[in-house]
Amino acid sequence: MEIGAAVTAVKGALDLARNAKDVNDRAQLNAAMSDIMGKLTTAQSDLLDLLTEHHRLIDENRELKSKLSKEERFDQYRLCKTPVGHYIYELKEEYVNEDKPAHAICVKCREEGLRSTLQEGDYSYYCPTCRTVADFQRHPGFAMSSGPTYNDPW
Ligand SMILES: [Zn+2]
């Protein structure tokens, strides 16, 4: 459905009404009136469809805007590799201030749209939400880091 169809129908009805105003024959007038009503009905139905579509687009726009502002929160972070090869999102220096100290958030939770601040231990970051551990230093007594551990069922 297009706005053009409704405009055309209204214009057609107007033309018919203009021509009909000088018609004296009752039967011709009735026929013209019926045409006019038909065109106006089409226009009304098209406009109702357009209104429905308009509201749907407004809702969709609102939803996308809210998604976008959620994503924008993450623009303040950059993906960083720790010295032992694990990944975290660190708050960019330009966003560090009195109210927002330097910190990192969880890579796994970020993928799910959550901003989960990592707790810092002696050797690792720890996510209190999904329990992901990201090492930034090798644990003493371990020759190799075992990679990030997840709380997944497997
Ligand atoms: Zn997490």
Residues whose N, C-alpha, C, O or C-beta is under 5 A from the ligand:
A	BS01	ZN	C106 K108 C109 S116 C127 T129 C130 R131 T132
